[in-house]
Amino acid sequence: MAHWYEGPLAAFDTETTGVDVERDRIVSAAVVVQDAPGGRLRATRWLVNPGVPVPAAATAVHGLTDGHLQRFGRWRRR
């Protein structure tokens, strides 16, 4: 392996109710893994019901509404 991008790669992403790391909550997460260049991507995704209203500004960014998250999201662990 001559370059870092020729090895296994992984990416992790979240969407949240806002940008305050102390107060806001995750509403979706995803991890994508590729074992080798050109290899098949493996993706795992989660929707989370944050237990608080999702502000309109956050919905405008990621498109996830309260109703959608309440219906399809997992309950967060306490």
mmJSON file of the N, C-alpha and C atoms, coordinates in Angstrom:
{"data_MODEL":{"atom_site":{
"group_PDB":["ATOM","ATOM","ATOM","ATOM","ATOM","ATOM","ATOM","ATOM","ATOM","ATOM","ATOM","ATOM","ATOM","ATOM","ATOM","ATOM","ATOM","ATOM","ATOM","ATOM","ATOM","ATOM","ATOM","ATOM","ATOM","ATOM","ATOM","ATOM","ATOM","ATOM","ATOM","ATOM","ATOM","ATOM","ATOM","ATOM","ATOM","ATOM","ATOM","ATOM","ATOM","ATOM","ATOM","ATOM","ATOM","ATOM","ATOM","ATOM","ATOM","ATOM","ATOM","ATOM","ATOM","ATOM","ATOM","ATOM","ATOM","ATOM","ATOM","ATOM","ATOM","ATOM","ATOM","ATOM","ATOM","ATOM","ATOM","ATOM","ATOM","ATOM","ATOM","ATOM","ATOM","ATOM","ATOM","ATOM","ATOM","ATOM","ATOM","ATOM","ATOM","ATOM","ATOM","ATOM","ATOM","ATOM","ATOM","ATOM","ATOM","ATOM","ATOM","ATOM","ATOM","ATOM","ATOM","ATOM","ATOM","ATOM","ATOM","ATOM","ATOM","ATOM","ATOM","ATOM","ATOM","ATOM","ATOM","ATOM","ATOM","ATOM","ATOM","ATOM","ATOM","ATOM","ATOM","ATOM","ATOM","ATOM","ATOM","ATOM","ATOM","ATOM","ATOM","ATOM","ATOM","ATOM","ATOM","ATOM","ATOM","ATOM","ATOM","ATOM","ATOM","ATOM","ATOM","ATOM","ATOM","ATOM","ATOM","ATOM","ATOM","ATOM","ATOM","ATOM","ATOM","ATOM","ATOM","ATOM","ATOM","ATOM","ATOM","ATOM","ATOM","ATOM","ATOM","ATOM","ATOM","ATOM","ATOM","ATOM","ATOM","ATOM","ATOM","ATOM","ATOM","ATOM","ATOM","ATOM","ATOM","ATOM","ATOM","ATOM","ATOM","ATOM","ATOM","ATOM","ATOM","ATOM","ATOM","ATOM","ATOM","ATOM","ATOM","ATOM","ATOM","ATOM","ATOM","ATOM","ATOM","ATOM","ATOM","ATOM","ATOM","ATOM","ATOM","ATOM","ATOM","ATOM","ATOM","ATOM","ATOM","ATOM","ATOM","ATOM","ATOM","ATOM","ATOM","ATOM","ATOM","ATOM","ATOM","ATOM","ATOM","ATOM","ATOM","ATOM","ATOM","ATOM","ATOM","ATOM","ATOM","ATOM","ATOM","ATOM","ATOM","ATOM","ATOM","ATOM","ATOM","ATOM","ATOM","ATOM","ATOM","ATOM"],
"id":[1,2,3,4,5,6,7,8,9,10,11,12,13,14,15,16,17,18,19,20,21,22,23,24,25,26,27,28,29,30,31,32,33,34,35,36,37,38,39,40,41,42,43,44,45,46,47,48,49,50,51,52,53,54,55,56,57,58,59,60,61,62,63,64,65,66,67,68,69,70,71,72,73,74,75,76,77,78,79,80,81,82,83,84,85,86,87,88,89,90,91,92,93,94,95,96,97,98,99,100,101,102,103,104,105,106,107,108,109,110,111,112,113,114,115,116,117,118,119,120,121,122,123,124,125,126,127,128,129,130,131,132,133,134,135,136,137,138,139,140,141,142,143,144,145,146,147,148,149,150,151,152,153,154,155,156,157,158,159,160,161,162,163,164,165,166,167,168,169,170,171,172,173,174,175,176,177,178,179,180,181,182,183,184,185,186,187,188,189,190,191,192,193,194,195,196,197,198,199,200,201,202,203,204,205,206,207,208,209,210,211,212,213,214,215,216,217,218,219,220,221,222,223,224,225,226,227,228,229,230,231,232,233,234],
"type_symbol":["N","C","C","N","C","C","N","C","C","N","C","C","N","C","C","N","C","C","N","C","C","N","C","C","N","C","C","N","C","C","N","C","C","N","C","C","N","C","C","N","C","C","N","C","C","N","C","C","N","C","C","N","C","C","N","C","C","N","C","C","N","C","C","N","C","C","N","C","C","N","C","C","N","C","C","N","C","C","N","C","C","N","C","C","N","C","C","N","C","C","N","C","C","N","C","C","N","C","C","N","C","C","N","C","C","N","C","C","N","C","C","N","C","C","N","C","C","N","C","C","N","C","C","N","C","C","N","C","C","N","C","C","N","C","C","N","C","C","N","C","C","N","C","C","N","C","C","N","C","C","N","C","C","N","C","C","N","C","C","N","C","C","N","C","C","N","C","C","N","C","C","N","C","C","N","C","C","N","C","C","N","C","C","N","C","C","N","C","C","N","C","C","N","C","C","N","C","C","N","C","C","N","C","C","N","C","C","N","C","C","N","C","C","N","C","C","N","C","C","N","C","C","N","C","C","N","C","C","N","C","C","N","C","C"],
"label_atom_id":["N","CA","C","N","CA","C","N","CA","C","N","CA","C","N","CA","C","N","CA","C","N","CA","C","N","CA","C","N","CA","C","N","CA","C","N","CA","C","N","CA","C","N","CA","C","N","CA","C","N","CA","C","N","CA","C","N","CA","C","N","CA","C","N","CA","C","N","CA","C","N","CA","C","N","CA","C","N","CA","C","N","CA","C","N","CA","C","N","CA","C","N","CA","C","N","CA","C","N","CA","C","N","CA","C","N","CA","C","N","CA","C","N","CA","C","N","CA","C","N","CA","C","N","CA","C","N","CA","C","N","CA","C","N","CA","C","N","CA","C","N","CA","C","N","CA","C","N","CA","C","N","CA","C","N","CA","C","N","CA","C","N","CA","C","N","CA","C","N","CA","C","N","CA","C","N","CA","C","N","CA","C","N","CA","C","N","CA","C","N","CA","C","N","CA","C","N","CA","C","N","CA","C","N","CA","C","N","CA","C","N","CA","C","N","CA","C","N","CA","C","N","CA","C","N","CA","C","N","CA","C","N","CA","C","N","CA","C","N","CA","C","N","CA","C","N","CA","C","N","CA","C","N","CA","C","N","CA","C","N","CA","C","N","CA","C","N","CA","C","N","CA","C"],
"label_alt_id":[null,null,null,null,null,null,null,null,null,null,null,null,null,null,null,null,null,null,null,null,null,null,null,null,null,null,null,null,null,null,null,null,null,null,null,null,null,null,null,null,null,null,null,null,null,null,null,null,null,null,null,null,null,null,null,null,null,null,null,null,null,null,null,null,null,null,null,null,null,null,null,null,null,null,null,null,null,null,null,null,null,null,null,null,null,null,null,null,null,null,null,null,null,null,null,null,null,null,null,null,null,null,null,null,null,null,null,null,null,null,null,null,null,null,null,null,null,null,null,null,null,null,null,null,null,null,null,null,null,null,null,null,null,null,null,null,null,null,null,null,null,null,null,null,null,null,null,null,null,null,null,null,null,null,null,null,null,null,null,null,null,null,null,null,null,null,null,null,null,null,null,null,null,null,null,null,null,null,null,null,null,null,null,null,null,null,null,null,null,null,null,null,null,null,null,null,null,null,null,null,null,null,null,null,null,null,null,null,null,null,null,null,null,null,null,null,null,null,null,null,null,null,null,null,null,null,null,null,null,null,null,null,null,null],
"label_comp_id":["MET","MET","MET","ALA","ALA","ALA","HIS","HIS","HIS","TRP","TRP","TRP","TYR","TYR","TYR","GLU","GLU","GLU","GLY","GLY","GLY","PRO","PRO","PRO","LEU","LEU","LEU","ALA","ALA","ALA","ALA","ALA","ALA","PHE","PHE","PHE","ASP","ASP","ASP","THR","THR","THR","GLU","GLU","GLU","THR","THR","THR","THR","THR","THR","GLY","GLY","GLY","VAL","VAL","VAL","ASP","ASP","ASP","VAL","VAL","VAL","GLU","GLU","GLU","ARG","ARG","ARG","ASP","ASP","ASP","ARG","ARG","ARG","ILE","ILE","ILE","VAL","VAL","VAL","SER","SER","SER","ALA","ALA","ALA","ALA","ALA","ALA","VAL","VAL","VAL","VAL","VAL","VAL","VAL","VAL","VAL","GLN","GLN","GLN","ASP","ASP","ASP","ALA","ALA","ALA","PRO","PRO","PRO","GLY","GLY","GLY","GLY","GLY","GLY","ARG","ARG","ARG","LEU","LEU","LEU","ARG","ARG","ARG","ALA","ALA","ALA","THR","THR","THR","ARG","ARG","ARG","TRP","TRP","TRP","LEU","LEU","LEU","VAL","VAL","VAL","ASN","ASN","ASN","PRO","PRO","PRO","GLY","GLY","GLY","VAL","VAL","VAL","PRO","PRO","PRO","VAL","VAL","VAL","PRO","PRO","PRO","ALA","ALA","ALA","ALA","ALA","ALA","ALA","ALA","ALA","THR","THR","THR","ALA","ALA","ALA","VAL","VAL","VAL","HIS","HIS","HIS","GLY","GLY","GLY","LEU","LEU","LEU","THR","THR","THR","ASP","ASP","ASP","GLY","GLY","GLY","HIS","HIS","HIS","LEU","LEU","LEU","GLN","GLN","GLN","ARG","ARG","ARG","PHE","PHE","PHE","GLY","GLY","GLY","ARG","ARG","ARG","TRP","TRP","TRP","ARG","ARG","ARG","ARG","ARG","ARG","ARG","ARG","ARG"],
"label_asym_id":["A","A","A","A","A","A","A","A","A","A","A","A","A","A","A","A","A","A","A","A","A","A","A","A","A","A","A","A","A","A","A","A","A","A","A","A","A","A","A","A","A","A","A","A","A","A","A","A","A","A","A","A","A","A","A","A","A","A","A","A","A","A","A","A","A","A","A","A","A","A","A","A","A","A","A","A","A","A","A","A","A","A","A","A","A","A","A","A","A","A","A","A","A","A","A","A","A","A","A","A","A","A","A","A","A","A","A","A","A","A","A","A","A","A","A","A","A","A","A","A","A","A","A","A","A","A","A","A","A","A","A","A","A","A","A","A","A","A","A","A","A","A","A","A","A","A","A","A","A","A","A","A","A","A","A","A","A","A","A","A","A","A","A","A","A","A","A","A","A","A","A","A","A","A","A","A","A","A","A","A","A","A","A","A","A","A","A","A","A","A","A","A","A","A","A","A","A","A","A","A","A","A","A","A","A","A","A","A","A","A","A","A","A","A","A","A","A","A","A","A","A","A","A","A","A","A","A","A","A","A","A","A","A","A"],
"label_entity_id":["1","1","1","1","1","1","1","1","1","1","1","1","1","1","1","1","1","1","1","1","1","1","1","1","1","1","1","1","1","1","1","1","1","1","1","1","1","1","1","1","1","1","1","1","1","1","1","1","1","1","1","1","1","1","1","1","1","1","1","1","1","1","1","1","1","1","1","1","1","1","1","1","1","1","1","1","1","1","1","1","1","1","1","1","1","1","1","1","1","1","1","1","1","1","1","1","1","1","1","1","1","1","1","1","1","1","1","1","1","1","1","1","1","1","1","1","1","1","1","1","1","1","1","1","1","1","1","1","1","1","1","1","1","1","1","1","1","1","1","1","1","1","1","1","1","1","1","1","1","1","1","1","1","1","1","1","1","1","1","1","1","1","1","1","1","1","1","1","1","1","1","1","1","1","1","1","1","1","1","1","1","1","1","1","1","1","1","1","1","1","1","1","1","1","1","1","1","1","1","1","1","1","1","1","1","1","1","1","1","1","1","1","1","1","1","1","1","1","1","1","1","1","1","1","1","1","1","1","1","1","1","1","1","1"],
"label_seq_id":[1,1,1,2,2,2,3,3,3,4,4,4,5,5,5,6,6,6,7,7,7,8,8,8,9,9,9,10,10,10,11,11,11,12,12,12,13,13,13,14,14,14,15,15,15,16,16,16,17,17,17,18,18,18,19,19,19,20,20,20,21,21,21,22,22,22,23,23,23,24,24,24,25,25,25,26,26,26,27,27,27,28,28,28,29,29,29,30,30,30,31,31,31,32,32,32,33,33,33,34,34,34,35,35,35,36,36,36,37,37,37,38,38,38,39,39,39,40,40,40,41,41,41,42,42,42,43,43,43,44,44,44,45,45,45,46,46,46,47,47,47,48,48,48,49,49,49,50,50,50,51,51,51,52,52,52,53,53,53,54,54,54,55,55,55,56,56,56,57,57,57,58,58,58,59,59,59,60,60,60,61,61,61,62,62,62,63,63,63,64,64,64,65,65,65,66,66,66,67,67,67,68,68,68,69,69,69,70,70,70,71,71,71,72,72,72,73,73,73,74,74,74,75,75,75,76,76,76,77,77,77,78,78,78],
"pdbx_PDB_ins_code":[null,null,null,null,null,null,null,null,null,null,null,null,null,null,null,null,null,null,null,null,null,null,null,null,null,null,null,null,null,null,null,null,null,null,null,null,null,null,null,null,null,null,null,null,null,null,null,null,null,null,null,null,null,null,null,null,null,null,null,null,null,null,null,null,null,null,null,null,null,null,null,null,null,null,null,null,null,null,null,null,null,null,null,null,null,null,null,null,null,null,null,null,null,null,null,null,null,null,null,null,null,null,null,null,null,null,null,null,null,null,null,null,null,null,null,null,null,null,null,null,null,null,null,null,null,null,null,null,null,null,null,null,null,null,null,null,null,null,null,null,null,null,null,null,null,null,null,null,null,null,null,null,null,null,null,null,null,null,null,null,null,null,null,null,null,null,null,null,null,null,null,null,null,null,null,null,null,null,null,null,null,null,null,null,null,null,null,null,null,null,null,null,null,null,null,null,null,null,null,null,null,null,null,null,null,null,null,null,null,null,null,null,null,null,null,null,null,null,null,null,null,null,null,null,null,null,null,null,null,null,null,null,null,null],
"Cartn_x":[0.852,0.0,0.9,0.875,1.729,1.085,-0.236,-0.943,-2.046,-2.364,-3.385,-4.73,-5.065,-6.376,-6.466,-5.39,-5.43,-5.778,-5.867,-6.205,-7.692,-8.093,-9.494,-9.867,-11.094,-11.578,-12.889,-13.127,-14.393,-14.777,-16.074,-16.59,-17.774,-17.894,-18.985,-19.585,-20.919,-21.586,-22.817,-23.143,-24.36,-25.112,-26.402,-27.231,-27.81,-28.015,-28.424,-29.56,-30.033,-31.077,-30.508,-29.193,-28.547,-27.046,-26.378,-24.91,-24.293,-25.114,-24.613,-24.267,-22.982,-22.541,-22.932,-23.261,-23.67,-25.17,-25.97,-27.419,-28.133,-27.684,-28.411,-28.195,-29.092,-29.099,-28.981,-28.466,-28.336,-29.715,-30.009,-31.254,-30.992,-29.789,-29.425,-27.917,-27.504,-26.08,-25.873,-24.685,-24.342,-22.855,-22.516,-21.124,-21.013,-19.989,-19.74,-18.317,-18.145,-16.836,-16.544,-15.309,-14.821,-13.506,-13.446,-12.274,-11.066,-11.308,-10.215,-10.658,-9.717,-10.078,-10.984,-12.073,-13.012,-13.895,-13.699,-14.483,-15.896,-16.722,-18.111,-18.211,-19.097,-19.342,-20.352,-20.077,-21.034,-21.488,-22.796,-23.333,-24.346,-24.283,-25.274,-25.793,-27.128,-27.751,-28.725,-28.853,-29.793,-30.568,-31.843,-32.64,-32.928,-32.857,-33.049,-34.154,-35.117,-36.109,-35.43,-35.132,-34.348,-35.118,-36.423,-37.205,-37.47,-37.034,-37.286,-37.686,-38.386,-38.741,-37.497,-37.587,-36.503,-36.791,-35.899,-36.129,-36.269,-37.06,-37.274,-35.956,-35.028,-33.734,-32.967,-33.048,-32.365,-33.048,-34.385,-35.12,-34.784,-34.599,-34.242,-32.896,-31.99,-30.664,-30.72,-31.313,-31.25,-32.559,-33.663,-34.93,-35.665,-35.176,-35.811,-36.781,-38.06,-39.092,-39.389,-40.053,-40.479,-41.318,-42.301,-43.19,-42.449,-41.516,-40.748,-39.897,-39.243,-38.386,-39.205,-40.372,-41.225,-41.736,-41.995,-42.525,-41.445,-40.291,-39.273,-37.996,-37.811,-36.571,-36.572,-35.386,-35.199,-35.231,-35.643,-35.58,-34.145,-33.71,-32.345,-32.172,-30.981,-30.679,-30.386,-30.752,-30.529,-29.33],
"Cartn_y":[-1.172,0.0,1.238,1.976,3.142,4.426,4.504,5.713,5.369,6.304,6.067,5.699,6.275,6.043,4.694,3.937,2.598,1.522,1.894,0.938,0.988,0.328,0.392,1.83,2.222,3.559,3.446,4.376,4.442,5.908,6.168,7.521,7.453,8.462,8.548,9.94,10.031,11.322,11.358,12.538,12.719,13.949,13.974,15.168,15.396,16.664,16.993,18.011,18.304,19.317,20.734,20.872,22.187,22.047,23.138,23.132,23.255,23.296,23.4,21.998,21.705,20.353,19.971,20.935,20.656,20.395,20.917,20.883,20.086,20.197,19.596,18.088,17.428,15.965,15.432,14.235,13.553,13.08,13.268,12.751,11.672,11.639,10.554,10.357,9.135,8.804,7.765,7.755,6.767,6.452,5.208,4.801,4.047,4.388,3.757,3.218,1.953,1.301,0.743,0.917,0.31,-0.379,-1.693,-2.464,-2.3,-2.007,-1.862,-0.911,-0.287,0.621,-0.085,0.568,-0.019,-1.094,-1.391,-2.427,-1.97,-2.912,-2.645,-1.799,-0.809,0.007,-0.682,-0.663,-1.171,0.016,0.257,1.407,0.956,1.581,1.381,2.758,2.868,4.159,4.012,5.08,5.1,6.41,6.342,7.521,7.468,8.625,8.685,9.69,9.273,10.207,10.938,12.232,12.916,13.208,13.048,13.304,14.778,15.633,17.071,17.525,18.652,19.153,19.474,19.189,19.53,20.938,21.89,23.252,23.31,24.255,24.414,24.644,25.366,25.623,24.329,23.391,22.101,21.269,21.258,20.523,21.074,22.388,22.996,22.489,22.143,21.647,20.179,19.316,17.874,17.248,17.985,17.481,16.51,16.303,15.359,16.108,15.729,16.4,15.655,16.334,15.699,14.46,14.605,13.49,12.28,12.508,11.407,10.708,11.495,10.914,10.202,10.731,10.055,8.732,8.691,7.455,6.41,6.847,5.9,5.872,6.853,6.93,6.027,5.563,4.806,5.785,5.312,6.156,6.197,7.355,7.51,6.767,6.339,5.724,6.816,6.574,7.587,7.253],
"Cartn_z":[0.0,0.0,0.0,-1.102,-1.244,-0.726,-0.762,-0.345,0.648,1.54,2.566,1.958,0.798,0.186,-0.533,-0.54,-1.14,-0.11,1.122,2.174,2.49,3.531,3.949,4.34,4.022,4.357,5.116,6.02,6.744,6.914,6.837,7.042,7.992,8.848,9.804,9.696,9.67,9.534,10.417,10.921,11.706,11.221,11.503,11.385,12.767,13.129,14.49,14.505,15.71,15.876,15.856,15.793,15.76,15.83,16.166,16.176,17.57,18.602,19.974,20.48,20.625,21.002,22.427,23.26,24.644,24.769,23.844,23.992,22.897,21.67,20.548,20.463,19.749,19.716,18.299,18.198,16.911,16.444,15.146,14.573,13.515,12.961,12.047,12.08,11.778,11.724,10.637,10.08,9.059,9.138,8.861,8.714,7.396,6.618,5.319,5.34,4.933,4.949,3.559,3.107,1.866,2.217,2.007,2.422,1.498,0.213,-0.752,-1.861,-2.566,-3.657,-4.664,-5.023,-5.976,-5.38,-4.103,-3.442,-3.143,-2.788,-2.471,-1.195,-1.21,-0.028,0.87,2.161,3.154,3.984,3.992,4.711,5.754,6.909,7.961,8.344,8.425,8.717,9.881,10.657,11.769,11.752,12.071,12.379,13.867,14.524,15.966,16.28,17.086,17.599,18.755,18.608,19.632,20.919,20.904,22.102,22.366,21.459,21.53,20.13,20.015,18.682,17.845,16.555,15.633,15.102,15.332,14.851,13.326,12.862,11.422,10.68,11.301,10.647,10.418,11.367,11.205,10.127,10.134,9.1,7.721,7.605,6.321,5.818,6.735,6.352,5.949,6.798,6.543,6.076,6.148,5.64,6.552,7.768,8.691,9.594,9.526,10.295,11.586,12.507,13.753,13.462,12.577,12.274,11.726,10.825,10.238,11.3,12.137,13.174,14.248,14.584,15.561,15.014,13.719,13.115,12.86,12.357,11.912,12.761,13.631,14.407,15.616,15.961,17.206,18.362,19.524,20.719,21.192,21.615,22.103,23.429,23.702,25.001,25.994,27.241,28.284,29.091],
"occupancy":[1.0,1.0,1.0,1.0,1.0,1.0,1.0,1.0,1.0,1.0,1.0,1.0,1.0,1.0,1.0,1.0,1.0,1.0,1.0,1.0,1.0,1.0,1.0,1.0,1.0,1.0,1.0,1.0,1.0,1.0,1.0,1.0,1.0,1.0,1.0,1.0,1.0,1.0,1.0,1.0,1.0,1.0,1.0,1.0,1.0,1.0,1.0,1.0,1.0,1.0,1.0,1.0,1.0,1.0,1.0,1.0,1.0,1.0,1.0,1.0,1.0,1.0,1.0,1.0,1.0,1.0,1.0,1.0,1.0,1.0,1.0,1.0,1.0,1.0,1.0,1.0,1.0,1.0,1.0,1.0,1.0,1.0,1.0,1.0,1.0,1.0,1.0,1.0,1.0,1.0,1.0,1.0,1.0,1.0,1.0,1.0,1.0,1.0,1.0,1.0,1.0,1.0,1.0,1.0,1.0,1.0,1.0,1.0,1.0,1.0,1.0,1.0,1.0,1.0,1.0,1.0,1.0,1.0,1.0,1.0,1.0,1.0,1.0,1.0,1.0,1.0,1.0,1.0,1.0,1.0,1.0,1.0,1.0,1.0,1.0,1.0,1.0,1.0,1.0,1.0,1.0,1.0,1.0,1.0,1.0,1.0,1.0,1.0,1.0,1.0,1.0,1.0,1.0,1.0,1.0,1.0,1.0,1.0,1.0,1.0,1.0,1.0,1.0,1.0,1.0,1.0,1.0,1.0,1.0,1.0,1.0,1.0,1.0,1.0,1.0,1.0,1.0,1.0,1.0,1.0,1.0,1.0,1.0,1.0,1.0,1.0,1.0,1.0,1.0,1.0,1.0,1.0,1.0,1.0,1.0,1.0,1.0,1.0,1.0,1.0,1.0,1.0,1.0,1.0,1.0,1.0,1.0,1.0,1.0,1.0,1.0,1.0,1.0,1.0,1.0,1.0,1.0,1.0,1.0,1.0,1.0,1.0,1.0,1.0,1.0,1.0,1.0,1.0,1.0,1.0,1.0,1.0,1.0,1.0],
"B_iso_or_equiv":[0.0,0.0,0.0,0.0,0.0,0.0,0.0,0.0,0.0,0.0,0.0,0.0,0.0,0.0,0.0,0.0,0.0,0.0,0.0,0.0,0.0,0.0,0.0,0.0,0.0,0.0,0.0,0.0,0.0,0.0,0.0,0.0,0.0,0.0,0.0,0.0,0.0,0.0,0.0,0.0,0.0,0.0,0.0,0.0,0.0,0.0,0.0,0.0,0.0,0.0,0.0,0.0,0.0,0.0,0.0,0.0,0.0,0.0,0.0,0.0,0.0,0.0,0.0,0.0,0.0,0.0,0.0,0.0,0.0,0.0,0.0,0.0,0.0,0.0,0.0,0.0,0.0,0.0,0.0,0.0,0.0,0.0,0.0,0.0,0.0,0.0,0.0,0.0,0.0,0.0,0.0,0.0,0.0,0.0,0.0,0.0,0.0,0.0,0.0,0.0,0.0,0.0,0.0,0.0,0.0,0.0,0.0,0.0,0.0,0.0,0.0,0.0,0.0,0.0,0.0,0.0,0.0,0.0,0.0,0.0,0.0,0.0,0.0,0.0,0.0,0.0,0.0,0.0,0.0,0.0,0.0,0.0,0.0,0.0,0.0,0.0,0.0,0.0,0.0,0.0,0.0,0.0,0.0,0.0,0.0,0.0,0.0,0.0,0.0,0.0,0.0,0.0,0.0,0.0,0.0,0.0,0.0,0.0,0.0,0.0,0.0,0.0,0.0,0.0,0.0,0.0,0.0,0.0,0.0,0.0,0.0,0.0,0.0,0.0,0.0,0.0,0.0,0.0,0.0,0.0,0.0,0.0,0.0,0.0,0.0,0.0,0.0,0.0,0.0,0.0,0.0,0.0,0.0,0.0,0.0,0.0,0.0,0.0,0.0,0.0,0.0,0.0,0.0,0.0,0.0,0.0,0.0,0.0,0.0,0.0,0.0,0.0,0.0,0.0,0.0,0.0,0.0,0.0,0.0,0.0,0.0,0.0,0.0,0.0,0.0,0.0,0.0,0.0,0.0,0.0,0.0,0.0,0.0,0.0],
"pdbx_formal_charge":[null,null,null,null,null,null,null,null,null,null,null,null,null,null,null,null,null,null,null,null,null,null,null,null,null,null,null,null,null,null,null,null,null,null,null,null,null,null,null,null,null,null,null,null,null,null,null,null,null,null,null,null,null,null,null,null,null,null,null,null,null,null,null,null,null,null,null,null,null,null,null,null,null,null,null,null,null,null,null,null,null,null,null,null,null,null,null,null,null,null,null,null,null,null,null,null,null,null,null,null,null,null,null,null,null,null,null,null,null,null,null,null,null,null,null,null,null,null,null,null,null,null,null,null,null,null,null,null,null,null,null,null,null,null,null,null,null,null,null,null,null,null,null,null,null,null,null,null,null,null,null,null,null,null,null,null,null,null,null,null,null,null,null,null,null,null,null,null,null,null,null,null,null,null,null,null,null,null,null,null,null,null,null,null,null,null,null,null,null,null,null,null,null,null,null,null,null,null,null,null,null,null,null,null,null,null,null,null,null,null,null,null,null,null,null,null,null,null,null,null,null,null,null,null,null,null,null,null,null,null,null,null,null,null],
"auth_seq_id":[1,1,1,2,2,2,3,3,3,4,4,4,5,5,5,6,6,6,7,7,7,8,8,8,9,9,9,10,10,10,11,11,11,12,12,12,13,13,13,14,14,14,15,15,15,16,16,16,17,17,17,18,18,18,19,19,19,20,20,20,21,21,21,22,22,22,23,23,23,24,24,24,25,25,25,26,26,26,27,27,27,28,28,28,29,29,29,30,30,30,31,31,31,32,32,32,33,33,33,34,34,34,35,35,35,36,36,36,37,37,37,38,38,38,39,39,39,40,40,40,41,41,41,42,42,42,43,43,43,44,44,44,45,45,45,46,46,46,47,47,47,48,48,48,49,49,49,50,50,50,51,51,51,52,52,52,53,53,53,54,54,54,55,55,55,56,56,56,57,57,57,58,58,58,59,59,59,60,60,60,61,61,61,62,62,62,63,63,63,64,64,64,65,65,65,66,66,66,67,67,67,68,68,68,69,69,69,70,70,70,71,71,71,72,72,72,73,73,73,74,74,74,75,75,75,76,76,76,77,77,77,78,78,78],
"auth_comp_id":["MET","MET","MET","ALA","ALA","ALA","HIS","HIS","HIS","TRP","TRP","TRP","TYR","TYR","TYR","GLU","GLU","GLU","GLY","GLY","GLY","PRO","PRO","PRO","LEU","LEU","LEU","ALA","ALA","ALA","ALA","ALA","ALA","PHE","PHE","PHE","ASP","ASP","ASP","THR","THR","THR","GLU","GLU","GLU","THR","THR","THR","THR","THR","THR","GLY","GLY","GLY","VAL","VAL","VAL","ASP","ASP","ASP","VAL","VAL","VAL","GLU","GLU","GLU","ARG","ARG","ARG","ASP","ASP","ASP","ARG","ARG","ARG","ILE","ILE","ILE","VAL","VAL","VAL","SER","SER","SER","ALA","ALA","ALA","ALA","ALA","ALA","VAL","VAL","VAL","VAL","VAL","VAL","VAL","VAL","VAL","GLN","GLN","GLN","ASP","ASP","ASP","ALA","ALA","ALA","PRO","PRO","PRO","GLY","GLY","GLY","GLY","GLY","GLY","ARG","ARG","ARG","LEU","LEU","LEU","ARG","ARG","ARG","ALA","ALA","ALA","THR","THR","THR","ARG","ARG","ARG","TRP","TRP","TRP","LEU","LEU","LEU","VAL","VAL","VAL","ASN","ASN","ASN","PRO","PRO","PRO","GLY","GLY","GLY","VAL","VAL","VAL","PRO","PRO","PRO","VAL","VAL","VAL","PRO","PRO","PRO","ALA","ALA","ALA","ALA","ALA","ALA","ALA","ALA","ALA","THR","THR","THR","ALA","ALA","ALA","VAL","VAL","VAL","HIS","HIS","HIS","GLY","GLY","GLY","LEU","LEU","LEU","THR","THR","THR","ASP","ASP","ASP","GLY","GLY","GLY","HIS","HIS","HIS","LEU","LEU","LEU","GLN","GLN","GLN","ARG","ARG","ARG","PHE","PHE","PHE","GLY","GLY","GLY","ARG","ARG","ARG","TRP","TRP","TRP","ARG","ARG","ARG","ARG","ARG","ARG","ARG","ARG","ARG"],
"auth_asym_id":["A","A","A","A","A","A","A","A","A","A","A","A","A","A","A","A","A","A","A","A","A","A","A","A","A","A","A","A","A","A","A","A","A","A","A","A","A","A","A","A","A","A","A","A","A","A","A","A","A","A","A","A","A","A","A","A","A","A","A","A","A","A","A","A","A","A","A","A","A","A","A","A","A","A","A","A","A","A","A","A","A","A","A","A","A","A","A","A","A","A","A","A","A","A","A","A","A","A","A","A","A","A","A","A","A","A","A","A","A","A","A","A","A","A","A","A","A","A","A","A","A","A","A","A","A","A","A","A","A","A","A","A","A","A","A","A","A","A","A","A","A","A","A","A","A","A","A","A","A","A","A","A","A","A","A","A","A","A","A","A","A","A","A","A","A","A","A","A","A","A","A","A","A","A","A","A","A","A","A","A","A","A","A","A","A","A","A","A","A","A","A","A","A","A","A","A","A","A","A","A","A","A","A","A","A","A","A","A","A","A","A","A","A","A","A","A","A","A","A","A","A","A","A","A","A","A","A","A","A","A","A","A","A","A"],
"auth_atom_id":["N","CA","C","N","CA","C","N","CA","C","N","CA","C","N","CA","C","N","CA","C","N","CA","C","N","CA","C","N","CA","C","N","CA","C","N","CA","C","N","CA","C","N","CA","C","N","CA","C","N","CA","C","N","CA","C","N","CA","C","N","CA","C","N","CA","C","N","CA","C","N","CA","C","N","CA","C","N","CA","C","N","CA","C","N","CA","C","N","CA","C","N","CA","C","N","CA","C","N","CA","C","N","CA","C","N","CA","C","N","CA","C","N","CA","C","N","CA","C","N","CA","C","N","CA","C","N","CA","C","N","CA","C","N","CA","C","N","CA","C","N","CA","C","N","CA","C","N","CA","C","N","CA","C","N","CA","C","N","CA","C","N","CA","C","N","CA","C","N","CA","C","N","CA","C","N","CA","C","N","CA","C","N","CA","C","N","CA","C","N","CA","C","N","CA","C","N","CA","C","N","CA","C","N","CA","C","N","CA","C","N","CA","C","N","CA","C","N","CA","C","N","CA","C","N","CA","C","N","CA","C","N","CA","C","N","CA","C","N","CA","C","N","CA","C","N","CA","C","N","CA","C","N","CA","C","N","CA","C","N","CA","C","N","CA","C","N","CA","C","N","CA","C"],
"pdbx_PDB_model_num":[1,1,1,1,1,1,1,1,1,1,1,1,1,1,1,1,1,1,1,1,1,1,1,1,1,1,1,1,1,1,1,1,1,1,1,1,1,1,1,1,1,1,1,1,1,1,1,1,1,1,1,1,1,1,1,1,1,1,1,1,1,1,1,1,1,1,1,1,1,1,1,1,1,1,1,1,1,1,1,1,1,1,1,1,1,1,1,1,1,1,1,1,1,1,1,1,1,1,1,1,1,1,1,1,1,1,1,1,1,1,1,1,1,1,1,1,1,1,1,1,1,1,1,1,1,1,1,1,1,1,1,1,1,1,1,1,1,1,1,1,1,1,1,1,1,1,1,1,1,1,1,1,1,1,1,1,1,1,1,1,1,1,1,1,1,1,1,1,1,1,1,1,1,1,1,1,1,1,1,1,1,1,1,1,1,1,1,1,1,1,1,1,1,1,1,1,1,1,1,1,1,1,1,1,1,1,1,1,1,1,1,1,1,1,1,1,1,1,1,1,1,1,1,1,1,1,1,1,1,1,1,1,1,1]
}}}
